[in-house]
Amino acid sequence: MKVRTDFVTNSSSSSFLLGFKGHSLTKAQKDAIVRYVEYHMLGDEAEDEDLQYLVKESDEDEVNALRKDGWAINSGSVPYDCADEYVSLLQGLWCAIEQADPEHTKCIDISMID
């Protein structure tokens, strides 16, 4: 096994290490992923008065049809310069998986700092 003796820098990527016991995620880990994604990555349900500002004219008919059928329309935003936010989301997801089933997941190095 090779052992890294110093930091490897690469401006286009960051590395991390995760340990998983077994070859697939447990039910608790999968549930943690779903909860995390729902809370942090799917936006919030848009209010009717907000939809007029959020929906492009070309999408109005589709959005109205979905809402009529009981669909929720969620809205969120991602900043253009969002590398730090993505790192934070990934770290949060990995921690949620580990907390859901610490017997089967270890966040070994998730700092992702160059």
N, C-alpha and C positions, 0 to 999 in steps of 0.2 A: 504494500500500500504506500502510495506517495503521501507525504505530509507537507502541507504548505508551511513554509517558514516565514513568509512575509505576505503582505496584502497584494493582491493582483488588482491593478486598476484598469478599467476599461470604461471609457466615457459613455458607451452606448448600453451598458447593462450592469446589473448588480447581482451578486450571487447570494444564495441562502442554502442552509442545510436543514432538512426535516427528517426525522426518523419515524417510521411506521412499523409497528409489530404486526406481522401478517401481510397479506398481499392485497387486501381490499379494506375500504373504510367500514367501520362498524355503523350500526343504525344510529347510535348516539352522535357519531361524527357527522353523518349525513344530515341528521336533523339540525345540528349546529350550523352547518353550511347553509342550509335553507333559511334558518332564522337570521343569520348574519346577512345574507344576500337580501332578504326581504327588508331588513331594517336599514341597511347601509347603501344598497346599490340599485334599488328599484324605484327610487323617487317617492313622492307622496301623491296621494289622490288629489287631482286638480278639482278645484271648485268650479261650478258652472260659470261664474263671472270671470274666472281666470282663463277659461278655455278660449274665449274670444280673442285673447292676446297671444295664446300659445299655439293655436292650431292654424296651419296655413290654409288658405282658401281652398286649395286643391284637395285637402284632407277633410274638409268639413262634413261632407256626406258620409264618409266612412266612420268618423268619430260619432256623429249623431246616430247612425245606425247601431253602432256598438253600444252606446249609452242606452238607447231604446231597448236593447236586448239585455240590459242589466250589467254591462261591463263597466268596470272602473277604469278611468283614464288617469294614469300616473304621469307626473312630470318631475323632472330633475334637471340638473345642469352639471357639466364637467368643465372646469376652467381649462383654458388653452394650455397654460403652463402648469400641468397637474402631476408631474412626476412624484412629488412628495405625497400628494393625496393618494395616488395609486399604491405607493409603498405602504402608506398607513392602512389602506384597505386590505392589502394582502397580509400585512402583519396581524391585523385584527382578525381576519379570517383564520389564519393559522393558529392564533391563540384560542379562538373559539373552538376549533377542532380539538386542540390539545386539552382544553378545559372540559370538553364534553366527554372525553375518554382518555385520561392521562395514562392509562395502562397501555394504550396502543399508539400514542402519538407523543413525540418529543420535538419541540422547537429548539433545535440545536444552535443555529446561528441565523437569526432572521433580521439582523441589524441592517443589512443591505447598504452599508456605508462603504464608499470607495476609499 
